[in-house]
């Protein structure tokens, strides 16, 4: 009796792509969960709230925790606000893709409703967001209404375009579009491989 050989699948078939998003707070995690539901990407997205405790060794530790096998590819992102100088100093020392928002995460939300090219402080930004579109009138951190989720989903492309026109790390700016582009590209590649 001849036994069929059990060949190992090629590394490309076994490779797991994992996006680790280390972030500051609940609002960012809420948004990451939206991305998971919108983009049916084979990329596994894991979010971790680390707040002000962020350090290079913590980033390295969180990344290593997710890399279970030699075929796992962990892409680490830092999704933080730039309105606290002490945190900015810590972030500069970390090895990760920066998804920083200046002054804060809400600039990303605002870009879905309107262009914002002038520098703006955090409090003024929240006020501007609330008057930018009726959907944001009752905005509160850490939760999105179904109407807000729909608005974000429908206006993501325009927000990406607006974000890319801003100067990275300057006020206003946000790097969140980089994660969106990675998810879209991965979903496109997956669709092409199935054709």
C-alpha positions in Angstrom: 0.0 0.0 0.0 1.4 3.4 -1.1 0.8 6.3 1.3 0.0 9.6 -0.3 2.6 12.2 0.7 1.4 14.8 3.0 3.0 17.9 1.6 3.0 21.0 3.6 1.0 23.9 2.1 3.3 26.6 0.6 4.1 29.4 3.0 2.0 31.9 1.0 -1.1 29.7 1.6 -0.4 29.5 5.3 0.6 33.1 5.9 -1.7 35.0 8.2 -1.8 38.7 7.9 -2.5 40.5 11.1 -3.0 44.2 11.6 -2.2 45.2 15.2 -3.6 48.6 16.0 -2.4 50.0 19.3 -4.5 53.0 20.2 -5.3 55.5 22.8 -8.9 54.9 23.7 -12.4 53.6 23.2 -13.4 55.8 20.2 -10.5 54.4 18.2 -11.4 50.8 19.1 -15.0 51.5 18.2 -13.8 52.7 14.7 -11.5 49.7 14.3 -14.5 47.4 14.9 -16.4 49.2 12.2 -13.6 48.6 9.8 -13.6 44.9 10.6 -17.3 44.7 9.7 -17.0 46.8 6.5 -13.9 45.2 5.0 -14.1 41.5 4.6 -10.4 41.2 4.4 -8.4 38.2 5.3 -6.4 40.5 7.5 -7.1 39.9 11.1 -7.4 43.2 12.9 -6.5 43.3 16.6 -6.9 46.5 18.6 -5.2 47.2 22.0 -5.8 50.2 24.1 -2.5 51.2 25.7 -3.2 54.9 26.4 -0.3 56.9 27.7 1.7 53.7 28.7 3.0 53.3 25.1 6.7 52.4 24.8 8.9 50.7 22.2 9.2 47.6 24.4 5.4 47.5 24.8 4.9 47.7 21.0 7.4 44.9 20.5 5.8 42.8 23.2 2.2 43.2 21.7 3.6 42.4 18.2 5.3 39.2 19.4 2.2 38.0 21.2 0.4 37.9 17.9 3.1 36.2 15.9 2.2 32.6 16.7 3.9 30.9 13.7 6.8 31.7 11.4 4.3 32.5 8.6 2.4 35.1 10.5 3.0 38.7 9.2 2.1 41.2 11.9 1.8 44.8 10.7 1.8 47.1 13.7 0.0 50.5 13.7 -0.2 53.2 16.3 -3.5 55.2 16.2 -3.0 58.1 18.5 -3.9 61.8 18.9 -1.1 64.3 18.6 -2.5 66.9 21.0 -0.4 65.7 23.9 3.3 66.5 23.4 4.6 63.9 26.0 2.9 61.1 24.1 4.3 62.4 20.8 7.8 61.9 22.2 7.1 58.3 23.2 5.5 57.5 19.8 8.6 58.8 17.9 10.6 56.0 19.5 8.3 53.2 18.5 8.7 51.0 15.5 5.3 51.0 13.8 3.2 52.5 11.1 1.9 55.9 12.4 -1.8 56.6 12.1 -1.5 59.8 14.0 -4.2 62.5 14.0 -3.5 66.1 14.7 -5.0 67.4 16.8 -7.2 64.3 17.5 -9.1 61.4 16.0 -12.1 63.6 15.3 -10.2 65.2 12.4 -10.7 61.9 10.6 -14.4 62.0 11.3 -14.7 65.7 10.2 -13.0 64.9 6.8 -15.9 62.6 6.0 -18.2 65.7 6.1 -16.0 68.6 5.0 -12.5 69.7 4.0 -10.4 71.1 6.9 -7.2 72.8 5.9 -6.7 75.4 8.6 -5.1 74.5 11.9 -7.6 73.8 14.7 -7.6 73.1 18.4 -9.3 70.0 19.9 -12.3 71.8 21.4 -12.9 73.8 18.3 -12.6 70.6 16.2 -15.3 68.9 18.2 -17.6 71.9 17.8 -16.9 72.0 14.0 -17.6 68.3 13.7 -21.0 68.7 15.5 -22.1 71.4 13.1 -20.5 69.9 9.9 -23.4 67.6 9.2 -26.7 66.8 11.0 -25.5 63.2 11.7 -22.8 64.6 14.0 -25.0 67.0 16.0 -25.2 64.7 19.0 -21.7 63.1 18.6 -20.2 61.5 21.8 -16.9 59.7 22.1 -16.7 55.9 22.2 -20.0 55.2 20.4 -21.3 55.7 16.9 -25.0 55.6 16.0 -26.2 53.6 13.1 -26.7 56.8 11.1 -23.1 57.9 11.9 -21.7 54.4 10.9 -23.6 54.7 7.6 -22.3 58.2 7.0 -18.7 57.2 7.7 -19.0 54.2 5.4 -20.5 56.2 2.5 -18.0 59.0 2.8 -14.7 57.0 3.4 -13.3 57.6 -0.1 -13.7 61.4 0.1 -12.2 61.4 3.6 -9.2 59.4 2.3 -8.7 61.9 -0.5 -8.9 64.9 1.8 -6.5 63.3 4.4 -3.9 62.6 1.7 -3.9 66.3 0.7 -2.9 67.3 4.3 0.8 67.4 5.5 1.5 64.4 7.7 1.9 65.2 11.4 0.9 68.9 10.9 -2.3 70.4 12.2 -4.7 69.3 10.7 -3.7 65.9 9.5 -4.5 62.2 10.0 -2.8 59.0 8.9 -5.8 56.7 9.4 -6.3 56.5 5.6 -3.2 54.3 5.4 -5.0 51.5 7.2 -8.1 51.9 5.0 -5.9 51.7 1.9 -4.2 48.6 3.1 -7.5 46.9 3.8 -8.9 47.9 0.4 -5.8 46.7 -1.4 -5.9 43.3 0.4 -9.6 42.9 -0.3 -8.9 43.7 -4.0 -6.0 41.2 -4.2 -8.2 38.5 -2.6 -11.0 39.2 -5.1 -8.5 38.9 -8.0 -7.1 35.6 -6.7 -10.6 34.1 -6.7 -11.3 35.1 -10.3 
